[in-house]
Amino acid sequence: MYRNQSKNYAILHQNNKNPDEMDRFMPNECHLIGFSWLLKHLDLTVPLQEYSSISEKWFTSQTLQKENWIVFDKQYQIKNTPYAHLEFAIKHEMLDLLALKCILKIFSKQELLSNIQENPKRILAKKIWFYYEFLLNERLPIEDLPAGKYDDLLNPKRYFTKKHPLKSKRHKINNNLLGTAHICPIILRTEQLESYIASNLTTDISTIINSVSKSLIRRASSF
């Protein structure tokens, strides 16, 4: 589920009391973006599983992977405002609920409200609004959305999600997270995990169990 940690990534975590450490290991000719930019801008020391930057150059692909950095092509350039980076993180980066909660705790509420209320039916606005109230357990002074389309919180093609999502009538969001605001695993649909699912391990386990004595199974289950 997680990529192997590089030496630089480990060093970055050991020194995560200083957000400026991110710049030391950032790929050349790049700038921080999304979660990484927000953590530095807000002077937060929350470690990320993956750090993001945007290149000053054009790529032949949309992104490049350099150790524990994902580098976005220049075409992803955004306004250099906190809300723009928040939208970018929600739309393009791997979801990190701990980082998101810490960011929203000290994010300018006025900036948040003005951007959401500009068009609360926009998918990204709905998601940010939902995450704020879900993670912080604090209701924003925004009217419930009228009847309309419900959008999935997580993309089920990218993440493992709840089969039967909880509908948030207020935000018109299908909350398909696997847990609650207190504990919630975020699991990417990697090729390796998909291969495990396709291999039908349940059948293999049943075959193994049926091939050994019941007394052996009882002894094994007691550990």
Secondary structure in CASP SS format (residue, H / E / C, confidence):
PFRMAT SS
TARGET T0000
AUTHOR 0000-0000-0000
METHOD secondary structure of the structure
MODEL  1
M C 1.00
Y C 1.00
R C 1.00
N C 1.00
Q C 1.00
S C 1.00
K H 1.00
N H 1.00
Y H 1.00
A H 1.00
I H 1.00
L H 1.00
H H 1.00
Q H 1.00
N C 1.00
N C 1.00
K C 1.00
N C 1.00
P C 1.00
D C 1.00
E H 1.00
M H 1.00
D H 1.00
R H 1.00
F H 1.00
M C 1.00
P C 1.00
N C 1.00
E C 1.00
C E 1.00
H E 1.00
L E 1.00
I C 1.00
G C 1.00
F H 1.00
S H 1.00
W H 1.00
L H 1.00
L H 1.00
K H 1.00
H H 1.00
L C 1.00
D C 1.00
L C 1.00
T C 1.00
V C 1.00
P C 1.00
L C 1.00
Q C 1.00
E C 1.00
Y E 1.00
S E 1.00
S E 1.00
I E 1.00
S E 1.00
E C 1.00
K C 1.00
W C 1.00
F C 1.00
T C 1.00
S C 1.00
Q C 1.00
T E 1.00
L E 1.00
Q E 1.00
K E 1.00
E C 1.00
N C 1.00
W E 1.00
I E 1.00
V E 1.00
F E 1.00
D C 1.00
K H 1.00
Q H 1.00
Y H 1.00
Q C 1.00
I C 1.00
K C 1.00
N C 1.00
T C 1.00
P H 1.00
Y H 1.00
A H 1.00
H H 1.00
L H 1.00
E H 1.00
F H 1.00
A H 1.00
I H 1.00
K H 1.00
H H 1.00
E C 1.00
M C 1.00
L C 1.00
D C 1.00
L H 1.00
L H 1.00
A H 1.00
L H 1.00
K H 1.00
C H 1.00
I H 1.00
L H 1.00
K H 1.00
I H 1.00
F C 1.00
S C 1.00
K H 1.00
Q H 1.00
E H 1.00
L H 1.00
L H 1.00
S H 1.00
N H 1.00
I H 1.00
Q H 1.00
E H 1.00
N C 1.00
P C 1.00
K C 1.00
R C 1.00
I H 1.00
L H 1.00
A H 1.00
K H 1.00
K H 1.00
I H 1.00
W H 1.00
F H 1.00
Y H 1.00
Y H 1.00
E H 1.00
F H 1.00
L H 1.00
L H 1.00
N C 1.00
E C 1.00
R C 1.00
L C 1.00
P C 1.00
I C 1.00
E C 1.00
D C 1.00
L C 1.00
P C 1.00
A C 1.00
G C 1.00
K C 1.00
Y C 1.00
D E 1.00
D E 1.00
L C 1.00
L C 1.00
N C 1.00
P C 1.00
K C 1.00
R C 1.00
Y E 1.00
F C 1.00
T C 1.00
K C 1.00
K C 1.00
H C 1.00
P C 1.00
L E 1.00
K E 1.00
S E 1.00
K C 1.00
R C 1.00
H C 1.00
K C 1.00
I E 1.00
N E 1.00
N E 1.00
N C 1.00
L C 1.00
L C 1.00
G C 1.00
T C 1.00
A C 1.00
H C 1.00
I C 1.00
C C 1.00
P C 1.00
I C 1.00
I C 1.00
L E 1.00
R C 1.00
T C 1.00
E H 1.00
Q H 1.00
L H 1.00
E H 1.00
S H 1.00
Y H 1.00
I H 1.00
A H 1.00
S C 1.00
N C 1.00
L H 1.00
T H 1.00
T H 1.00
D H 1.00
I H 1.00
S H 1.00
T H 1.00
I H 1.00
I H 1.00
N H 1.00
S C 1.00
V C 1.00
S C 1.00
K H 1.00
S H 1.00
L H 1.00
I H 1.00
R H 1.00
R H 1.00
A H 1.00
S H 1.00
S C 1.00
F C 1.00
END
